[in-house]
Every structure is written in C-alpha cells, then in structure tokens.
C-alpha cells in the first residue's frame, strides 16, 4: 500500500506491505520502504523508535548521532537505531535523494549491526548500494500492488542483508572455525581428524585452533570430546544399546578408550551410568 508523506522541503512516498503483527514476531522484515527527495532545505531532528536504514542515491549532507557528525553523500548507507538522538540535513545546492527502510523483527538490531560492523548508529561508504537498486524496485512494486505472500516482507529483508553483505570484509578464520564446529556437531560419530579438516578448508591448523578457542572457549579436539561424551551419556541413559555400540556410534575406536574418557568426565564407568 502507498502513503504520501511529503513536507514543505521534500517529497516522500512510503510503501507498506500487506502484513500484520506477524512482522514483529519475525526475525527480521521490512515494515516500510520510503522514497525521499529533498528540495534542498531539508533539516530534521528526531529520536527514532525503530531501526531505519538509509541508502543515499544523490546529494550530500550531515547526520549527527548523539551530537557526533557524519558526512554522507551518494553511496553512503547509514542506520538509525532506537533511542539515539538524530539531527540530519542536506547541503545547500546538493539536495538529498535516498531510499529508507524500516526494519521490524526480533533480530533486526543484531543483524543490521553485523552489516554495519558494530552496534548503535553506523554510516558506511563501502557497501554495494548500486546492486540494491533492482531489489528496492521489486519491493516497491510488490508493496504498491499488495500482490505478495505473507512471507515477502521477511524474504525481502534477508535479500537486502545478503546484498549489502556481499563485500563486507569478514572474519574468514572465524567463519571456518564455526564451520568446523558444525561439522563436529553433525559428524561426531565419524573418525574425525581436526588437522585433516583444517587442511580441507585451506586454513593453518594453529590459526584455526586459536580462533576456535577464542570463539567457543576450548580447542576443537576438546569440543569434539565433549560432544561425543554428551551423546554417549544420552544413549546410556536411554539404555537401549550396550557400551560397545555406544562407543562405536560416538566415534571411539575402541570400547576401552571410550570407557577411559567417559570415566574421566563423569567419574563412573559407562557400564554403571544411567
């Protein structure tokens, strides 16, 4: 649906999805898309109540967040967050034209902080805004016509995040450490070698171990042992299979090695546990 929110110093059209309170319960969704064009005398103060992402297409200006000024120009993206006092204005002779997106959802703040590189207000000049043009046009068309599914506002938010994150420099080793953790969670019953996994992923073993420990509080081998023993304890409590089968299912080469590790962790032999 469409709403005209123009003022004396600007033209503004807002497009809203055909959706209800479910937007607030989603992880993230676009609750509004605005198209804004200043006449050259824009100056506004506000304290936002929502997360509002601005994508500047033309013009120059200044955004002050809690009194700290940021120069913004074509190609800048900046995020308003709830509770931060904002004063923003464009420069004479260089009127602003931008799109703005209101995000709703239980994880909106967290996910937008990841795009911006930190919590709170942020402004960046290195995001691929040009790649978003077609996405924004599609959202506008769908919201204008109200011809979209109940999940469209959520799917659109993820598309925007995905597009903006395409060139964000990431923590590659951290991503690989997280991938290793997922592998350990899923394949704990296999005869895994952490060093071999590191080589397959193209990362130095020592670097991976260090980053894994920073992220998850222990080396990957310790994490794998814990996962295996926790699953083993659950199987023993269920009582459906013997100790030897439990050891095999949980990735141990022998029941003897399993029994030794289990007793060290739980203080009792696996045959007497449960």
C-alpha positions as CSV (number, residue, x, y, z in Angstrom):
1,X,0.0,0.0,0.0
2,X,1.1,3.6,-0.7
3,X,1.2,6.6,1.6
4,X,2.3,10.1,0.7
5,X,4.3,11.7,3.5
6,X,5.7,14.8,1.7
7,X,6.5,18.0,3.5
8,X,7.4,21.6,2.5
9,X,11.0,20.8,1.9
10,X,10.8,17.3,0.5
11,X,8.7,14.8,-1.4
12,X,8.3,11.4,0.1
13,X,6.3,8.3,-0.7
14,X,6.1,5.3,1.6
15,X,5.3,1.8,0.6
16,X,4.0,-0.7,3.2
17,X,3.5,-4.5,3.0
18,X,0.1,-6.2,3.2
19,X,1.0,-7.7,6.6
20,X,0.0,-7.5,10.2
21,X,1.6,-8.1,13.7
22,X,3.5,-11.1,12.4
23,X,6.2,-8.7,11.2
24,X,7.2,-8.0,14.8
25,X,7.4,-11.7,15.6
26,X,9.6,-12.5,12.6
27,X,13.4,-12.5,13.0
28,X,13.6,-9.6,10.5
29,X,11.2,-8.0,8.0
30,X,10.9,-4.7,6.0
31,X,7.9,-2.9,7.6
32,X,8.2,0.1,5.2
33,X,10.1,1.3,2.2
34,X,10.4,5.1,1.7
35,X,11.5,7.1,-1.3
36,X,12.7,10.5,-0.4
37,X,13.7,13.6,-2.4
38,X,14.7,16.9,-0.8
39,X,14.1,20.3,-2.4
40,X,17.4,21.5,-0.9
41,X,16.4,22.8,2.5
42,X,15.9,19.6,4.5
43,X,16.7,19.8,8.2
44,X,15.1,17.4,10.8
45,X,15.7,16.3,14.4
46,X,14.2,13.1,15.8
47,X,14.7,10.2,18.2
48,X,13.9,7.0,16.2
49,X,11.8,4.2,17.8
50,X,12.8,1.7,15.1
51,X,15.7,0.6,13.0
52,X,15.8,2.7,9.9
53,X,18.4,2.1,7.1
54,X,19.0,5.0,4.7
55,X,20.6,4.4,1.3
56,X,21.7,7.7,-0.3
57,X,21.4,7.9,-4.1
58,X,22.3,11.5,-4.7
59,X,23.3,14.7,-2.8
60,X,25.4,15.5,0.3
61,X,24.6,16.2,3.9
62,X,25.4,15.6,7.5
63,X,23.9,13.2,10.0
64,X,24.6,13.9,13.7
65,X,24.0,10.9,16.0
66,X,24.0,11.9,19.7
67,X,25.9,15.0,18.7
68,X,28.6,13.3,16.6
69,X,28.6,14.4,13.0
70,X,29.0,12.1,10.0
71,X,29.3,13.4,6.4
72,X,27.2,11.4,4.0
73,X,27.0,11.5,0.2
74,X,25.8,9.4,-2.7
75,X,26.8,5.8,-2.0
76,X,26.5,6.2,1.8
77,X,24.4,3.9,3.9
78,X,23.5,4.9,7.5
79,X,21.4,3.3,10.2
80,X,19.2,5.0,12.8
81,X,18.7,2.9,15.9
82,X,16.1,3.3,18.7
83,X,16.8,5.9,21.3
84,X,19.7,7.7,19.6
85,X,19.1,11.4,19.0
86,X,19.4,12.3,15.3
87,X,19.8,15.6,13.6
88,X,20.3,15.4,9.8
89,X,20.3,17.9,7.0
90,X,21.4,18.2,3.4
91,X,23.9,20.7,2.0
92,X,22.7,23.8,0.0
93,X,22.8,23.1,-3.7
94,X,23.3,19.3,-3.1
95,X,19.8,18.1,-2.1
96,X,19.5,14.5,-0.9
97,X,17.7,11.7,-2.7
98,X,17.6,8.5,-0.8
99,X,15.6,5.3,0.0
100,X,14.9,4.3,3.6
101,X,13.8,1.0,5.1
102,X,12.1,0.4,8.4
103,X,13.1,-2.9,9.8
104,X,11.0,-4.9,12.3
105,X,11.6,-8.2,14.0
106,X,13.2,-9.9,17.0
107,X,16.8,-9.9,15.4
108,X,16.6,-6.7,13.4
109,X,19.1,-4.8,15.5
110,X,21.6,-7.7,15.7
111,X,21.5,-8.4,12.0
112,X,21.9,-4.8,10.9
113,X,24.7,-4.4,13.4
114,X,26.5,-7.2,11.6
115,X,26.2,-5.4,8.3
116,X,27.4,-2.1,9.8
117,X,30.3,-3.6,11.7
118,X,29.0,-2.6,15.2
119,X,26.1,-1.8,17.5
120,X,24.4,1.5,17.5
121,X,24.3,4.1,14.8
122,X,26.6,3.5,11.9
123,X,27.5,5.0,8.5
124,X,29.4,3.3,5.7
125,X,30.6,4.3,2.2
126,X,31.8,0.9,1.1
127,X,28.6,-1.1,0.7
128,X,27.3,-2.1,-2.8
129,X,24.2,0.1,-2.9
130,X,24.1,0.0,-6.7
131,X,23.4,-3.7,-6.5
132,X,20.3,-3.0,-4.4
133,X,18.5,-0.8,-7.0
134,X,16.7,-3.7,-8.6
135,X,15.8,-5.3,-5.2
136,X,14.3,-2.0,-4.0
137,X,12.3,-1.6,-7.2
138,X,10.9,-5.1,-6.7
139,X,9.9,-4.4,-3.1
140,X,8.3,-1.1,-4.1
141,X,6.3,-2.8,-6.9
142,X,5.1,-5.6,-4.6
143,X,4.2,-3.3,-1.7
144,X,2.4,-0.9,-4.1
145,X,0.2,-3.6,-5.6
146,X,-0.2,-5.6,-2.3
147,X,0.4,-8.6,-4.5
148,X,2.8,-10.7,-2.4
149,X,2.9,-13.6,0.0
150,X,2.7,-13.2,3.8
151,X,6.4,-14.0,3.9
152,X,7.5,-11.4,1.3
153,X,8.4,-8.7,3.8
154,X,10.7,-11.2,5.7
155,X,12.2,-12.6,2.5
156,X,12.9,-9.0,1.2
157,X,14.8,-8.1,4.4
158,X,17.0,-11.1,4.0
159,X,17.7,-10.2,0.4
160,X,18.7,-6.7,1.4
161,X,21.0,-8.0,4.1
162,X,22.5,-10.5,1.7
163,X,23.2,-7.9,-1.0
164,X,24.7,-5.4,1.4
165,X,26.9,-8.1,3.0
166,X,28.4,-9.2,-0.3
167,X,31.5,-7.1,0.0
168,X,31.7,-6.8,3.8
169,X,35.2,-8.0,4.8
170,X,34.6,-10.9,7.1
171,X,36.4,-13.0,9.7
172,X,37.3,-15.8,7.4
173,X,39.1,-17.9,10.0
174,X,36.2,-17.3,12.4
175,X,33.7,-18.5,9.7
176,X,35.9,-21.6,9.2
177,X,36.0,-22.2,12.9
178,X,32.2,-22.0,13.0
179,X,32.1,-24.4,10.1
180,X,34.3,-26.8,11.9
181,X,32.0,-26.7,14.9
182,X,29.0,-27.5,12.8
183,X,30.9,-30.5,11.3
184,X,31.8,-31.7,14.8
185,X,28.2,-31.3,15.9
186,X,26.9,-33.3,12.9
187,X,29.7,-35.9,12.4
188,X,30.9,-36.6,15.9
189,X,30.4,-40.4,15.3
190,X,32.9,-40.4,12.4
191,X,36.7,-40.9,12.9
192,X,37.4,-37.2,12.5
193,X,40.9,-35.6,12.5
194,X,40.9,-31.9,13.2
195,X,44.1,-31.3,11.3
196,X,42.7,-33.0,8.2
197,X,39.6,-30.8,8.4
198,X,41.8,-27.7,8.6
199,X,43.7,-28.8,5.5
200,X,40.5,-29.5,3.6
201,X,39.3,-26.0,4.4
202,X,42.6,-24.4,3.5
203,X,43.5,-22.9,6.9
204,X,46.5,-23.3,9.0
205,X,45.9,-25.7,11.9
206,X,47.4,-23.5,14.6
207,X,45.4,-20.4,13.4
208,X,42.2,-22.4,13.3
209,X,42.8,-23.8,16.8
210,X,43.4,-20.4,18.2
211,X,40.4,-18.8,16.7
212,X,38.2,-21.7,17.6
213,X,39.3,-21.4,21.2
214,X,38.6,-17.6,21.2
215,X,35.0,-18.2,19.8
216,X,34.0,-21.3,21.7
217,X,36.1,-21.4,24.9
218,X,38.1,-24.5,24.1
219,X,40.2,-26.2,21.3
220,X,38.3,-28.1,18.7
221,X,39.5,-31.5,20.0
222,X,38.2,-30.7,23.5
223,X,34.9,-29.6,21.9
224,X,34.6,-32.8,19.9
225,X,35.3,-34.9,23.0
226,X,32.6,-33.1,24.9
227,X,30.1,-33.6,22.2
228,X,30.9,-37.3,21.9
229,X,30.6,-37.9,25.6
230,X,27.4,-35.9,25.9
231,X,25.8,-38.0,23.2
232,X,27.2,-41.1,24.8
233,X,25.7,-40.2,28.1
234,X,22.3,-39.7,26.5
235,X,22.5,-43.1,24.8
236,X,23.5,-44.8,28.0
237,X,20.6,-43.2,29.9
238,X,18.2,-44.5,27.2
239,X,19.5,-48.0,27.9
240,X,18.7,-49.5,24.5
241,X,22.2,-50.5,23.5
242,X,25.4,-51.7,25.1
243,X,28.6,-49.9,25.9
244,X,30.4,-51.2,22.8
245,X,27.7,-49.9,20.5
246,X,27.6,-46.6,22.2
247,X,31.4,-46.2,21.8
248,X,31.1,-47.0,18.1
249,X,28.2,-44.6,17.5
250,X,30.1,-41.8,19.2
251,X,33.3,-42.1,17.2
252,X,35.5,-44.1,19.6
253,X,37.9,-46.6,18.0
254,X,37.5,-49.0,21.0
255,X,35.2,-49.5,24.0
256,X,38.3,-49.4,26.2
257,X,39.3,-45.9,25.0
258,X,35.7,-44.7,25.4
259,X,35.4,-46.1,28.9
260,X,38.5,-44.3,30.0
261,X,37.3,-41.0,28.6
262,X,33.9,-41.4,30.0
263,X,35.1,-42.2,33.5
264,X,37.4,-39.2,33.4
265,X,34.5,-36.9,32.5
266,X,31.6,-38.4,34.6
267,X,33.5,-40.2,37.4
268,X,31.9,-43.5,36.8
269,X,32.3,-46.3,34.3
270,X,29.9,-46.3,31.4
271,X,28.6,-49.7,32.3
272,X,27.4,-48.2,35.7
273,X,26.0,-45.0,34.3
274,X,22.3,-44.2,33.8
